[in-house]
Amino acid sequence: MSRWDGWNTYRGLPPPFVRYLAAVSLSGPLCAIAWLILAPADEGGTSLVPVILVTVLVVMAERFQVHLTHKTYVSTATAVYVAMLLTLPLPTCGALALLGTAAAQAHRFWIRPSLGIAEPLFNTGQTALYVTGAAAFLQLAAPWRGNVDGIPLAQLVIASAALHAGNSLLVSGASARHLGRPTLRVWRRNLLLDLGPHAALTLIGLCAAALLTASPLLVPTLLLPAVLVHRAVQQSTELRANVRDALASLVEVVEMRDPYTAGHSRRVAELARAIAFEMGLTAEEADAIEVAGKVHDLGKVAIDPAVLLKPGKLTDAQWAEMKRHPVHGAEVLARFAAFRSGIPLVRSHHESWDGSGYPDGLRGTEIPLGARILAAADTFDALTSDRPYRAGMELPKARAILQDGSGRQWDPTVIEAMFRVLDAHGGQLTTQADSAVGMSAEVRAA
């Protein structure tokens, strides 16, 4: 893909989503530059050293985010923006954030043009917008600013809250328009997701502000521990991803022994993820369900192949053995911290809404929502796929069976959401999950 083709990433996106991306991409730079130009000049002047240091730190922080999961990352630039708001003239903050983020995003697009231009432009605009907004809040709150034992406590709280609220609102707006959800509803779900990392970065920003005030040239000393932490977190994330991929590959090997089930878990995971978004779950919740979907049949590794691949009806003893596979799968996953959230989903994906399922006889909302979603997706794929003893069902017949069992075997809310997903894709699921530009999948710490 050439860099010029990056502009094509806007094609095929919902028009409200494209308009929102364009509005944020343009309004961020305009607001930051306008305030810098129109604001009264700082009588005391501004030292060039802190400005250069802050801008360089913004570029580095925005370019090298800390990945928390395979699709979620936190931008350590939060600490830099907090330090900036506490020490530099407020009208310069938005412009410096714009400059640093634009440089980082341009470099990212240059080395990976396949990402497209939509995400870099949006990230640059929304960063300039929420940093400028936070600076404006601080300007309005000037009468309440003051120090407590030498710490600008009120200023710190206002800056941190404004950064977090503004950033999460702008990203939620993009997610909401892409998924067709109310912005405030998505915002409420996402607001607390990265609150812990944000609080920690706020405190780091306070330390950086103290260094900028006392001795700016010592600020680069923060880079070494930051790099070491970044590497440690990155290696941990890669290890978790490798474990997930290895177990998912093991499931695929089991499925490949039977050509009729090859690709089953992958299809179930894709459909379950789409259902999760249709039900208004966050990208992180959808991620967890998708990961569980890829390994939901892991326990079949422990099932006798003669039972697993038997083309005819199972005996009572064989069926009892087959019903143990969710338990076996959960027991295997319990050994891996990366799958902790998926253990109850895998264990309960054969539970029924009326309590007649297995292995624990859970009923109704006792069954984890993710497991209810996997149960519906699993059954749909099983009904519509070829088996040794029958051909895959036509979509209307499969839907009739699912509709008949809604409220008895499956959660009716999940079934309705799945039907809406299938209707939107003409019965052939080709999900783009959480956005061609990746906005709703990411959690950028404010």
C-alpha positions as MATLAB code, in Angstrom:
seq = 'MSRWDGWNTYRGLPPPFVRYLAAVSLSGPLCAIAWLILAPADEGGTSLVPVILVTVLVVMAERFQVHLTHKTYVSTATAVYVAMLLTLPLPTCGALALLGTAAAQAHRFWIRPSLGIAEPLFNTGQTALYVTGAAAFLQLAAPWRGNVDGIPLAQLVIASAALHAGNSLLVSGASARHLGRPTLRVWRRNLLLDLGPHAALTLIGLCAAALLTASPLLVPTLLLPAVLVHRAVQQSTELRANVRDALASLVEVVEMRDPYTAGHSRRVAELARAIAFEMGLTAEEADAIEVAGKVHDLGKVAIDPAVLLKPGKLTDAQWAEMKRHPVHGAEVLARFAAFRSGIPLVRSHHESWDGSGYPDGLRGTEIPLGARILAAADTFDALTSDRPYRAGMELPKARAILQDGSGRQWDPTVIEAMFRVLDAHGGQLTTQADSAVGMSAEVRAA';
ca = [
       0.000    0.000    0.000;
       1.438    3.383   -1.002;
       1.264    6.412    1.248;
      -1.116    8.076   -1.196;
      -3.503    5.148   -0.774;
      -3.778    6.041    2.919;
      -6.446    8.590    2.050;
      -8.662    5.734    0.894;
      -9.189    4.655    4.507;
     -12.144    7.066    4.654;
     -13.951    5.123    1.945;
     -16.676    2.767    3.072;
     -16.962    4.308    6.545;
     -20.370    5.553    7.769;
     -20.882    9.206    6.701;
     -21.514   10.460   10.290;
     -18.267    8.819   11.328;
     -16.325   10.423    8.482;
     -17.818   13.846    9.261;
     -16.858   13.477   12.911;
     -13.293   12.443   12.061;
     -12.946   15.403    9.730;
     -14.421   17.847   12.255;
     -12.063   16.780   15.047;
      -9.056   16.588   12.717;
      -9.628   20.189   11.602;
     -10.967   21.846   14.746;
      -8.109   20.674   16.977;
      -5.319   22.471   15.104;
      -7.524   25.529   14.487;
      -8.383   25.946   18.188;
      -4.798   25.423   19.354;
      -3.313   27.868   16.835;
      -6.072   30.451   17.279;
      -5.601   30.617   21.044;
      -1.823   30.876   20.682;
      -2.165   33.791   18.231;
      -4.985   35.656   19.962;
      -3.864   35.237   23.581;
      -2.088   38.194   25.250;
       1.692   37.892   25.251;
       3.305   36.586   28.424;
       4.939   39.569   30.102;
       7.559   37.454   31.828;
       8.492   35.606   28.665;
       8.995   31.870   28.358;
      12.326   30.087   28.553;
      13.098   28.164   25.389;
      14.650   25.158   27.171;
      11.434   23.883   28.861;
       9.486   24.419   25.628;
      11.968   22.341   23.597;
      12.139   19.626   26.250;
       8.366   19.369   26.539;
       7.911   19.171   22.767;
      10.528   16.434   22.423;
       8.914   14.478   25.252;
       5.500   14.766   23.590;
       6.907   13.364   20.343;
       8.530   10.429   22.120;
       5.548    9.664   24.346;
       3.034    9.817   21.495;
       5.248    7.723   19.245;
       5.929    4.965   21.778;
       2.740    4.128   23.628;
       2.621    1.542   26.400;
       0.517   -1.422   25.281;
      -1.626   -2.901   28.027;
      -3.238   -5.617   25.894;
      -2.993   -6.708   22.268;
      -5.350   -3.883   21.240;
      -5.284   -1.428   24.138;
      -2.585    1.095   24.877;
      -1.975    4.064   27.113;
      -0.210    7.162   25.886;
       2.396    8.245   28.415;
       2.089   11.743   26.955;
      -0.485   12.338   29.712;
       2.372   12.962   32.140;
       3.934   15.464   29.742;
       0.638   17.306   29.247;
       0.105   17.562   33.011;
       3.620   18.975   33.452;
       3.025   21.354   30.573;
      -0.226   22.691   32.021;
       1.388   23.218   35.431;
       4.475   25.070   34.226;
       4.092   26.691   30.787;
       1.865   29.595   29.671;
      -1.550   28.037   29.031;
      -2.012   29.408   25.472;
       1.126   27.555   24.354;
       0.035   24.141   25.629;
      -2.362   23.230   22.841;
       0.068   24.369   20.153;
       2.957   22.365   21.642;
       0.731   19.277   21.943;
      -0.284   19.781   18.309;
       3.319   20.098   17.160;
       4.584   17.074   19.072;
       1.657   14.801   18.197;
       1.740   15.788   14.525;
       5.434   14.880   14.348;
       4.856   11.528   16.083;
       1.843   10.614   13.936;
       3.610   11.664   10.729;
       6.522    9.375   11.576;
       4.121    6.553   12.375;
       2.317    6.979    9.056;
       5.622    7.184    7.184;
       6.872    3.832    8.446;
       3.435    2.118    8.358;
       1.357    3.637    5.558;
      -0.989    0.642    5.657;
      -2.567    2.183    8.767;
      -4.051    4.890    6.564;
      -4.223    8.625    7.147;
      -7.525    8.755    9.042;
      -6.183    7.633   12.405;
      -3.065    9.884   12.485;
      -5.123   12.946   11.527;
      -7.781   12.176   14.123;
      -5.232   11.493   16.881;
      -3.437   14.758   16.111;
      -6.657   16.790   16.056;
      -8.192   15.270   19.154;
      -4.958   15.662   21.142;
      -4.705   19.344   20.231;
      -8.389   19.773   21.054;
      -8.464   18.147   24.485;
      -5.158   19.702   25.629;
      -6.376   23.142   24.498;
      -9.680   22.474   26.273;
      -7.907   21.515   29.497;
      -5.810   24.687   29.301;
      -8.992   26.716   28.813;
     -10.546   25.133   31.901;
      -7.467   26.040   33.905;
      -7.675   29.608   32.600;
     -11.300   29.865   33.724;
     -10.451   28.336   37.095;
      -7.694   30.878   37.797;
      -9.467   32.353   40.876;
      -9.450   28.935   42.576;
      -5.861   28.075   41.805;
      -3.357   27.943   44.628;
      -0.731   25.817   46.337;
      -1.127   23.436   49.252;
       2.235   22.929   50.948;
       3.919   24.018   47.738;
       1.868   21.653   45.554;
      -0.533   23.191   42.996;
      -3.241   20.763   44.123;
      -6.312   22.462   42.635;
      -4.519   23.101   39.354;
      -3.357   19.474   39.249;
      -6.858   18.071   39.838;
      -8.466   20.377   37.262;
      -5.808   19.641   34.640;
      -5.972   15.890   35.183;
      -9.783   15.718   35.158;
     -10.110   17.953   32.102;
      -7.527   15.954   30.137;
      -9.134   12.633   30.968;
     -12.715   13.726   30.363;
     -11.907   15.546   27.121;
      -9.829   12.752   25.620;
     -12.255    9.966   26.516;
     -15.214   12.011   25.222;
     -13.587   12.654   21.843;
     -12.580    9.003   21.381;
     -16.004    7.817   22.533;
     -17.592   10.139   19.996;
     -15.682    8.407   17.224;
     -16.587    4.953   18.523;
     -20.250    5.890   18.916;
     -20.583    7.159   15.361;
     -18.879    4.138   13.910;
     -21.004    1.714   15.921;
     -24.242    3.708   15.702;
     -24.477    4.217   19.484;
     -25.292    7.318   21.590;
     -22.051    9.124   22.416;
     -22.828    9.613   26.111;
     -23.638    5.931   26.521;
     -20.289    4.892   25.047;
     -18.520    7.605   27.052;
     -19.974    6.369   30.344;
     -18.767    2.849   29.570;
     -15.256    3.990   28.619;
     -14.713    6.730   31.193;
     -13.317    4.490   33.933;
     -11.362    2.062   31.730;
      -7.972    3.744   32.034;
      -8.544    5.722   35.236;
      -5.796    3.857   37.130;
      -3.039    4.438   34.553;
      -4.240    8.013   34.132;
      -3.912    8.702   37.864;
      -0.401    7.244   37.917;
       0.633    9.331   34.907;
      -0.800   12.438   36.563;
       1.536   11.938   39.528;
       4.484   11.406   37.175;
       3.470   14.641   35.469;
       3.563   16.440   38.819;
       7.132   15.206   39.370;
       8.106   16.290   35.860;
       6.590   19.727   36.520;
       8.711   20.094   39.641;
      11.818   19.232   37.636;
      10.881   21.656   34.866;
      10.531   24.425   37.432;
      13.626   23.649   39.502;
      16.063   22.303   36.916;
      14.790   21.697   33.383;
      17.978   19.981   32.280;
      17.252   17.121   34.715;
      13.984   16.251   32.936;
      15.710   13.884   30.444;
      16.697   11.707   33.430;
      13.066   10.535   33.454;
      13.587    8.920   30.066;
      15.694    5.952   31.246;
      13.155    4.548   33.738;
      10.396    5.299   31.236;
      12.190    3.277   28.544;
      12.805    0.371   30.939;
       9.166    0.311   32.026;
       8.061    0.511   28.395;
      10.217   -2.466   27.437;
       9.045   -4.535   30.422;
       5.367   -3.892   29.714;
       5.876   -4.517   26.005;
       7.573   -7.853   26.618;
       4.834   -8.870   29.037;
       2.156   -7.979   26.477;
       3.947   -9.898   23.733;
       4.213  -12.942   26.005;
       0.467  -12.835   26.740;
      -0.285  -12.477   23.030;
       1.987  -15.420   22.205;
       0.238  -17.599   24.773;
      -3.171  -16.640   23.353;
      -2.035  -17.402   19.811;
      -0.498  -20.715   20.842;
      -3.674  -21.956   22.521;
      -5.841  -20.708   19.648;
      -3.560  -22.581   17.239;
      -3.952  -25.725   19.341;
      -7.737  -25.465   18.978;
      -7.325  -25.048   15.213;
      -5.216  -28.218   15.090;
      -7.991  -30.111   16.895;
     -10.568  -28.750   14.458;
      -8.431  -29.616   11.427;
      -8.652  -33.288   12.332;
     -12.275  -32.994   11.216;
     -12.696  -31.027    7.951;
     -16.283  -30.255    8.969;
     -15.224  -28.208   12.001;
     -12.168  -26.446   10.545;
     -12.403  -22.715   11.190;
     -15.354  -23.099   13.570;
     -13.792  -21.313   16.556;
     -12.540  -18.438   14.416;
     -16.012  -17.894   12.955;
     -17.640  -18.125   16.377;
     -15.186  -15.552   17.748;
     -15.891  -13.119   14.886;
     -19.664  -13.409   15.250;
     -19.505  -13.149   19.045;
     -17.425   -9.967   18.788;
     -19.950   -8.417   16.400;
     -22.825   -9.363   18.732;
     -20.989   -7.783   21.663;
     -20.680   -4.487   19.791;
     -24.324   -4.699   18.717;
     -25.284   -5.006   22.389;
     -23.310   -1.884   23.262;
     -20.369   -3.529   25.000;
     -17.031   -1.742   25.009;
     -14.167   -2.684   22.724;
     -12.307   -4.222   25.671;
     -15.307   -6.396   26.611;
     -15.686   -7.432   22.967;
     -11.965   -8.288   22.880;
     -12.339  -10.594   25.898;
     -15.317  -12.369   24.324;
     -13.516  -12.733   20.994;
     -10.442  -14.230   22.671;
     -12.628  -16.677   24.628;
     -14.432  -17.574   21.412;
     -11.178  -18.591   19.744;
     -10.466  -21.118   22.504;
     -13.984  -22.053   23.621;
     -13.507  -25.643   22.390;
      -9.998  -26.049   23.815;
     -11.239  -28.774   26.167;
     -11.924  -31.050   23.215;
      -8.177  -31.769   23.196;
      -8.890  -34.053   26.162;
     -11.764  -35.896   24.437;
     -11.180  -39.344   22.907;
     -10.883  -38.830   19.104;
     -13.205  -41.799   18.613;
     -15.873  -39.837   20.468;
     -15.002  -36.447   19.061;
     -15.050  -37.567   15.423;
     -17.879  -40.113   15.642;
     -20.267  -39.419   12.720;
     -23.321  -41.000   14.337;
     -25.240  -40.547   17.568;
     -23.218  -40.717   20.788;
     -23.969  -43.224   23.515;
     -24.887  -41.949   26.968;
     -21.348  -42.574   28.218;
     -19.826  -40.842   25.188;
     -22.168  -37.876   25.568;
     -21.212  -37.578   29.240;
     -17.559  -37.463   28.180;
     -18.271  -34.860   25.507;
     -20.092  -32.662   28.042;
     -16.877  -32.422   30.058;
     -15.056  -30.382   27.400;
     -16.059  -26.936   28.796;
     -14.643  -27.976   32.184;
     -11.438  -29.287   30.627;
     -11.052  -26.050   28.666;
     -11.564  -23.862   31.736;
      -9.054  -25.925   33.718;
      -6.407  -25.463   31.024;
      -7.036  -21.713   30.774;
      -6.805  -21.344   34.569;
      -3.066  -21.962   34.224;
      -2.593  -18.806   32.144;
      -3.066  -15.321   33.570;
      -3.699  -13.940   30.069;
      -6.986  -15.893   29.922;
      -8.293  -15.161   33.408;
     -11.294  -13.167   32.201;
     -12.191  -15.846   29.661;
     -12.320  -18.814   32.055;
     -16.002  -18.425   33.079;
     -16.961  -17.770   29.443;
     -15.373  -20.998   28.231;
     -16.752  -23.020   31.146;
     -20.316  -21.739   30.686;
     -20.728  -21.521   26.907;
     -23.017  -24.587   26.939;
     -25.267  -23.359   29.753;
     -28.909  -22.714   28.829;
     -31.157  -19.768   29.663;
     -33.672  -22.108   31.390;
     -31.029  -23.911   33.462;
     -30.984  -27.129   31.429;
     -27.438  -26.697   30.132;
     -24.095  -27.978   31.387;
     -21.750  -28.276   33.263;
     -23.207  -26.302   36.205;
     -26.896  -25.896   35.371;
     -26.739  -22.104   35.528;
     -29.795  -20.184   34.387;
     -30.689  -16.680   33.205;
     -28.298  -13.945   34.215;
     -26.340  -16.391   36.385;
     -24.633  -17.247   33.093;
     -21.917  -14.685   32.215;
     -23.030  -12.417   29.372;
     -19.995  -13.354   27.299;
     -20.881  -17.040   27.640;
     -24.468  -16.333   26.545;
     -23.117  -14.565   23.472;
     -20.738  -17.431   22.684;
     -23.559  -19.960   23.089;
     -25.675  -18.235   20.445;
     -22.757  -17.729   18.033;
     -21.578  -21.323   18.563;
     -25.011  -22.753   17.774;
     -25.504  -20.573   14.695;
     -22.188  -21.672   13.209;
     -22.892  -25.320   14.040;
     -26.318  -25.159   12.371;
     -25.091  -23.467    9.203;
     -21.930  -25.577    8.757;
     -21.737  -28.944    7.035;
     -21.501  -32.020    9.235;
     -20.846  -35.690    8.348;
     -24.486  -36.528    9.105;
     -26.133  -33.477    7.435;
     -25.507  -30.498    5.195;
     -25.390  -27.025    6.669;
     -28.824  -25.511    7.114;
     -30.114  -22.598    5.092;
     -30.181  -19.339    6.995;
     -34.015  -19.134    7.389;
     -34.173  -22.618    8.933;
     -31.280  -21.905   11.314;
     -32.912  -18.636   12.367;
     -36.217  -20.419   12.986;
     -34.503  -22.902   15.321;
     -32.743  -20.114   17.217;
     -35.947  -18.088   17.441;
     -37.835  -21.101   18.765;
     -35.203  -21.638   21.467;
     -34.978  -17.965   22.403;
     -35.954  -17.549   26.038;
     -35.509  -21.268   26.664;
     -32.033  -22.294   25.519;
     -30.614  -18.871   24.624;
     -30.815  -15.362   26.033;
     -33.520  -13.617   23.935;
     -31.634  -10.313   24.036;
     -28.545  -11.998   22.580;
     -30.586  -13.737   19.870;
     -32.178  -10.437   18.830;
     -28.756   -8.761   18.670;
     -27.356  -11.638   16.600;
     -30.237  -11.399   14.132;
     -29.575   -7.674   13.728;
     -25.904   -8.408   13.024;
     -26.797  -11.068   10.467;
     -29.354   -8.791    8.812;
     -26.749   -6.033    8.551;
     -24.348   -8.418    6.794;
     -26.851  -10.288    4.648;
     -26.302  -13.449    6.669;
     -22.609  -13.530    5.757;
     -20.582  -12.036    8.542;
     -17.618   -9.951    7.434;
     -17.013   -7.843   10.502;
     -14.645   -4.927   10.690;
     -15.069   -5.085   14.425;
     -14.152   -1.843   16.014;
     -13.298    0.605   13.219;
     -11.113    0.804   10.183;
      -9.067    3.485   11.862;
      -8.881    1.714   15.208;
     -10.362    4.464   17.338;
     -12.791    2.411   19.393;
     -10.307   -0.336   20.083;
      -7.783    1.908   21.666;
      -7.748    3.499   25.111;
      -5.525    6.541   24.965;
      -4.872    7.816   28.469;
      -5.908   11.439   28.751;
];
